[in-house]
């Protein structure tokens, strides 16, 4: 991939992922949440594993570390997103996307006990600032956490914690399987877990909820926002590394918020916007060394 194509791919991926949040909100008007999430990953798993069979020589996880990575990724990284679908039943898509900015911060915290990494004092300040930002976005009522959509926003925070844990568990497993089949198998496992929980909740489909709008939202999520988007993500990851790829996560909420406002008529309060900025500041402090290296400078300090 040439350097001249980097910016368009970054923007395209941000658009695909950004529009996924309004697509979830639209689909949830017709489809039960966990079954909706499961079907999304069914479609994506089928497409990604088909691509893996065609492009990757070793596409089946047989080694113990690969199986551990698939299990951790499937249960936490993929199935954990069911909490997002549950939360977005009442939370605006832009707010749900903004809360995803906490993923790198939670990931750094999970890495301390699970990967033996250390957090510098300034990194700890960055993490604390990130949580302050989340507080501004969630705006909980200490006297009644079930008031308004606070519980739903906390579900999305739970989804963020699960996704971050899944990423760390994959790293801890040290898989040798290539990323394309690894994510494809994880999505298959995650989809099955979501189907099981959906069945346990008594979710089901009726003929009246299956229509062009619900199917359009499902196909967009499964094909474009997941399968195609992850192919683009792998390409960016391969060329530029995990840090630059993670920066896309801070463009996605902007796309999702604009799309939610103009397409769905959602309203995003000033405190929510301030919260997003505060989370971003926390991320900068936490990842200051990686940011400095990315722009060609050295901070001369240890990793966060």
Beta strands, then each sheet from edge to edge (+ up, - down):
end
